Amino acid sequence: LDEQSSSSAALARAALRALSATLPNHFTVAPVFKLLERTGASPSAPLAWKAFAAITEGAQGAGVTSHLPALIPELAKAIQSQDLRLRAAATEAASMIVVHCQPEVADEYPEQLFPLLVSMLTSSPRSSQWAAHAALAAMCENCVGEAIIPCLNDLIVALKAQLVDGNVRTAARATASFGAVSQCALCYFNPYAESVLT
């Protein structure tokens, strides 16, 4: 559980990333997906999501996209969990999926993923906010205009809350994400521009 770079957990996750980068994905993605199914809402679920994040990053999304219809609803539930560890692990897994399964996720799942990103920005612990912002940047880079509109106001509200959070790192991430959102939303961002700049 220790996230320090010298911990056994961090070394194990590095090994998972390395293995999934070289082995065929049926040796890595499928077993970890089965692990996710077995753990469900058990105390081991955060570890399974962290393993899935490592596998997805190492495989660069190969073999993951076919699982997305089942994964996205499970991620949405985990990100709303009362368990802080589970929320953090699910946020990281969602980020790895959004970042490494492009352009498929932007083409096929924007209606599910933009609301999920709002949940990540509002519900995920500060320690995993880097993952939420990385995912938002990846979605904004691969979607333009209409796809973001249904969640644009909620995204603006979530990012504004982070701007005034008082933590410099949080505010810096929110500022960068405002840039990504504005580029994605194009002219739809105009009504929000003045208040964001202020």
C-alpha positions as a Markdown table, in Angstrom:
| # | Residue | x | y | z |
|---|---|---|---|---|
| 1 | Leu | 0.0 | 0.0 | 0.0 |
| 2 | Asp | 3.0 | 2.3 | 0.5 |
| 3 | Glu | 3.4 | 4.6 | -2.6 |
| 4 | Gln | 7.0 | 5.4 | -1.9 |
| 5 | Ser | 9.3 | 4.6 | -4.8 |
| 6 | Ser | 11.3 | 2.1 | -2.8 |
| 7 | Ser | 8.3 | 0.2 | -1.4 |
| 8 | Ser | 7.6 | -3.4 | -2.4 |
| 9 | Ala | 4.2 | -2.3 | -3.8 |
| 10 | Ala | 5.8 | 0.3 | -6.1 |
| 11 | Leu | 8.4 | -2.2 | -7.3 |
| 12 | Ala | 5.7 | -4.7 | -8.0 |
| 13 | Arg | 3.7 | -2.2 | -10.0 |
| 14 | Ala | 6.8 | -1.3 | -12.0 |
| 15 | Ala | 7.3 | -5.0 | -12.7 |
| 16 | Leu | 3.6 | -5.2 | -13.9 |
| 17 | Arg | 4.1 | -2.2 | -16.2 |
| 18 | Ala | 7.3 | -3.7 | -17.6 |
| 19 | Leu | 5.7 | -7.1 | -18.2 |
| 20 | Ser | 2.6 | -5.7 | -19.8 |
| 21 | Ala | 4.8 | -3.6 | -22.1 |
| 22 | Thr | 6.4 | -6.8 | -23.5 |
| 23 | Leu | 4.1 | -9.7 | -23.1 |
| 24 | Pro | 1.0 | -10.3 | -25.3 |
| 25 | Asn | -1.9 | -8.6 | -23.5 |
| 26 | His | -3.9 | -11.8 | -23.0 |
| 27 | Phe | -1.2 | -12.8 | -20.4 |
| 28 | Thr | -1.6 | -9.5 | -18.5 |
| 29 | Val | -4.8 | -7.7 | -19.1 |
| 30 | Ala | -7.2 | -10.6 | -18.9 |
| 31 | Pro | -5.9 | -12.0 | -15.6 |
| 32 | Val | -6.0 | -8.5 | -13.9 |
| 33 | Phe | -9.5 | -8.0 | -15.3 |
| 34 | Lys | -10.6 | -11.3 | -13.7 |
| 35 | Leu | -8.9 | -10.1 | -10.5 |
| 36 | Leu | -11.1 | -7.0 | -10.6 |
| 37 | Glu | -14.2 | -9.1 | -11.1 |
| 38 | Arg | -13.3 | -11.4 | -8.1 |
| 39 | Thr | -12.5 | -8.6 | -5.7 |
| 40 | Gly | -15.6 | -6.6 | -6.4 |
| 41 | Ala | -16.2 | -4.4 | -3.4 |
| 42 | Ser | -13.9 | -6.3 | -1.1 |
| 43 | Pro | -11.0 | -4.7 | 0.9 |
| 44 | Ser | -8.7 | -5.9 | -1.9 |
| 45 | Ala | -10.5 | -3.9 | -4.6 |
| 46 | Pro | -8.1 | -0.8 | -4.4 |
| 47 | Leu | -5.1 | -3.1 | -5.0 |
| 48 | Ala | -6.8 | -4.7 | -8.0 |
| 49 | Trp | -7.6 | -1.2 | -9.5 |
| 50 | Lys | -3.9 | -0.2 | -8.9 |
| 51 | Ala | -2.8 | -3.4 | -10.6 |
| 52 | Phe | -5.1 | -2.6 | -13.5 |
| 53 | Ala | -3.8 | 0.9 | -13.8 |
| 54 | Ala | -0.2 | -0.4 | -14.0 |
| 55 | Ile | -1.2 | -3.0 | -16.7 |
| 56 | Thr | -3.0 | -0.4 | -18.7 |
| 57 | Glu | -0.1 | 2.0 | -18.6 |
| 58 | Gly | 2.4 | -0.7 | -19.5 |
| 59 | Ala | 0.3 | -2.1 | -22.4 |
| 60 | Gln | -0.5 | 1.4 | -23.6 |
| 61 | Gly | -4.1 | 0.5 | -23.6 |
| 62 | Ala | -3.7 | -2.6 | -25.8 |
| 63 | Gly | -6.3 | -5.2 | -24.9 |
| 64 | Val | -8.2 | -2.9 | -22.6 |
| 65 | Thr | -10.7 | -1.2 | -24.9 |
| 66 | Ser | -12.8 | -4.4 | -25.3 |
| 67 | His | -13.4 | -4.3 | -21.6 |
| 68 | Leu | -14.6 | -0.7 | -21.4 |
| 69 | Pro | -18.4 | -1.3 | -21.5 |
| 70 | Ala | -18.0 | -3.2 | -18.2 |
| 71 | Leu | -15.2 | -1.2 | -16.7 |
| 72 | Ile | -16.7 | 2.4 | -17.0 |
| 73 | Pro | -19.8 | 1.7 | -14.8 |
| 74 | Glu | -17.6 | -0.1 | -12.2 |
| 75 | Leu | -15.2 | 2.9 | -12.2 |
| 76 | Ala | -18.1 | 5.3 | -11.7 |
| 77 | Lys | -19.3 | 3.3 | -8.7 |
| 78 | Ala | -15.8 | 3.0 | -7.2 |
| 79 | Ile | -15.1 | 6.8 | -7.6 |
| 80 | Gln | -18.3 | 7.5 | -5.5 |
| 81 | Ser | -17.3 | 5.0 | -2.8 |
| 82 | Gln | -16.9 | 6.0 | 0.8 |
| 83 | Asp | -13.6 | 4.2 | 0.9 |
| 84 | Leu | -10.8 | 6.8 | 0.2 |
| 85 | Arg | -8.3 | 4.2 | -0.9 |
| 86 | Leu | -10.8 | 2.8 | -3.4 |
| 87 | Arg | -11.6 | 6.2 | -4.8 |
| 88 | Ala | -7.9 | 7.0 | -5.2 |
| 89 | Ala | -7.2 | 3.7 | -6.9 |
| 90 | Ala | -10.2 | 3.9 | -9.2 |
| 91 | Thr | -9.2 | 7.5 | -10.2 |
| 92 | Glu | -5.7 | 6.3 | -11.2 |
| 93 | Ala | -7.2 | 3.4 | -13.2 |
| 94 | Ala | -9.6 | 5.7 | -14.9 |
| 95 | Ser | -6.8 | 8.1 | -15.8 |
| 96 | Met | -4.7 | 5.3 | -17.3 |
| 97 | Ile | -7.7 | 4.1 | -19.4 |
| 98 | Val | -8.5 | 7.6 | -20.7 |
| 99 | Val | -4.9 | 8.5 | -21.4 |
| 100 | His | -3.8 | 5.2 | -23.0 |
| 101 | Cys | -7.0 | 4.1 | -24.8 |
| 102 | Gln | -7.2 | 7.1 | -27.1 |
| 103 | Pro | -8.8 | 7.8 | -29.5 |
| 104 | Glu | -11.3 | 5.0 | -28.8 |
| 105 | Val | -12.6 | 6.4 | -25.5 |
| 106 | Ala | -13.0 | 10.0 | -26.9 |
| 107 | Asp | -14.8 | 8.6 | -30.0 |
| 108 | Glu | -17.1 | 6.1 | -28.3 |
| 109 | Tyr | -17.5 | 7.1 | -24.6 |
| 110 | Pro | -17.6 | 10.9 | -24.1 |
| 111 | Glu | -21.1 | 10.8 | -22.7 |
| 112 | Gln | -19.9 | 8.4 | -19.9 |
| 113 | Leu | -16.4 | 9.8 | -19.4 |
| 114 | Phe | -17.0 | 13.5 | -19.1 |
| 115 | Pro | -19.4 | 13.0 | -16.1 |
| 116 | Leu | -16.9 | 10.5 | -14.7 |
| 117 | Leu | -14.2 | 13.2 | -14.9 |
| 118 | Val | -16.4 | 15.6 | -13.0 |
| 119 | Ser | -16.8 | 13.0 | -10.3 |
| 120 | Met | -13.0 | 12.5 | -10.2 |
| 121 | Leu | -12.4 | 16.2 | -9.8 |
| 122 | Thr | -15.0 | 16.5 | -7.0 |
| 123 | Ser | -14.7 | 13.2 | -5.2 |
| 124 | Ser | -11.1 | 12.0 | -5.5 |
| 125 | Pro | -8.6 | 12.6 | -2.8 |
| 126 | Arg | -6.0 | 15.3 | -3.3 |
| 127 | Ser | -3.2 | 12.6 | -3.7 |
| 128 | Ser | -4.9 | 11.3 | -6.9 |
| 129 | Gln | -5.9 | 14.6 | -8.4 |
| 130 | Trp | -2.9 | 14.5 | -10.7 |
| 131 | Ala | -4.6 | 11.5 | -12.4 |
| 132 | Ala | -8.0 | 13.3 | -12.7 |
| 133 | His | -6.3 | 16.3 | -14.4 |
| 134 | Ala | -4.3 | 14.0 | -16.7 |
| 135 | Ala | -7.4 | 12.2 | -17.8 |
| 136 | Leu | -9.2 | 15.5 | -18.4 |
| 137 | Ala | -6.3 | 16.8 | -20.5 |
| 138 | Ala | -6.4 | 13.6 | -22.6 |
| 139 | Met | -10.2 | 13.8 | -23.2 |
| 140 | Cys | -10.0 | 17.5 | -24.1 |
| 141 | Glu | -7.2 | 16.9 | -26.5 |
| 142 | Asn | -9.2 | 14.2 | -28.4 |
| 143 | Cys | -12.7 | 15.8 | -28.2 |
| 144 | Val | -13.7 | 19.1 | -29.6 |
| 145 | Gly | -16.9 | 21.1 | -29.2 |
| 146 | Glu | -20.2 | 19.3 | -28.7 |
| 147 | Ala | -18.9 | 16.3 | -26.7 |
| 148 | Ile | -18.0 | 18.4 | -23.7 |
| 149 | Ile | -21.1 | 20.6 | -23.6 |
| 150 | Pro | -23.4 | 18.6 | -21.4 |
| 151 | Cys | -20.8 | 18.6 | -18.6 |
| 152 | Leu | -19.1 | 22.0 | -19.3 |
| 153 | Asn | -20.8 | 23.9 | -16.5 |
| 154 | Asp | -20.1 | 21.1 | -13.9 |
| 155 | Leu | -16.5 | 21.0 | -15.0 |
| 156 | Ile | -16.2 | 24.8 | -14.7 |
| 157 | Val | -17.7 | 24.7 | -11.1 |
| 158 | Ala | -15.3 | 21.8 | -10.1 |
| 159 | Leu | -12.2 | 23.5 | -11.5 |
| 160 | Lys | -13.2 | 26.9 | -9.9 |
| 161 | Ala | -13.5 | 25.2 | -6.5 |
| 162 | Gln | -9.9 | 23.8 | -7.0 |
| 163 | Leu | -8.6 | 27.3 | -7.9 |
| 164 | Val | -9.6 | 28.7 | -4.6 |
| 165 | Asp | -8.7 | 25.5 | -2.7 |
| 166 | Gly | -5.7 | 27.2 | -1.1 |
| 167 | Asn | -3.2 | 24.5 | -2.2 |
| 168 | Val | -0.8 | 25.9 | -4.8 |
| 169 | Arg | -0.4 | 22.6 | -6.6 |
| 170 | Thr | -4.1 | 22.0 | -6.8 |
| 171 | Ala | -4.7 | 25.6 | -8.1 |
| 172 | Ala | -1.9 | 25.1 | -10.7 |
| 173 | Arg | -3.5 | 21.9 | -12.0 |
| 174 | Ala | -6.9 | 23.5 | -12.2 |
| 175 | Thr | -5.4 | 26.5 | -14.1 |
| 176 | Ala | -3.8 | 24.1 | -16.7 |
| 177 | Ser | -7.1 | 22.2 | -17.0 |
| 178 | Phe | -9.0 | 25.4 | -17.7 |
| 179 | Gly | -6.8 | 25.8 | -20.7 |
| 180 | Ala | -7.5 | 22.3 | -21.9 |
| 181 | Val | -11.2 | 22.7 | -21.3 |
| 182 | Ser | -11.3 | 26.1 | -23.2 |
| 183 | Gln | -9.5 | 24.6 | -26.2 |
| 184 | Cys | -11.9 | 21.7 | -26.3 |
| 185 | Ala | -15.1 | 23.7 | -25.8 |
| 186 | Leu | -14.1 | 26.4 | -28.3 |
| 187 | Cys | -16.7 | 29.2 | -28.4 |
| 188 | Tyr | -18.9 | 27.4 | -25.9 |
| 189 | Phe | -16.3 | 28.5 | -23.3 |
| 190 | Asn | -16.9 | 32.2 | -24.0 |
| 191 | Pro | -19.7 | 32.7 | -21.4 |
| 192 | Tyr | -17.3 | 31.5 | -18.7 |
| 193 | Ala | -14.1 | 33.2 | -19.7 |
| 194 | Glu | -14.5 | 36.5 | -17.8 |
| 195 | Ser | -15.3 | 34.8 | -14.5 |
| 196 | Val | -12.5 | 32.3 | -14.9 |
| 197 | Leu | -10.0 | 35.0 | -15.7 |
| 198 | Thr | -11.1 | 37.0 | -12.8 |
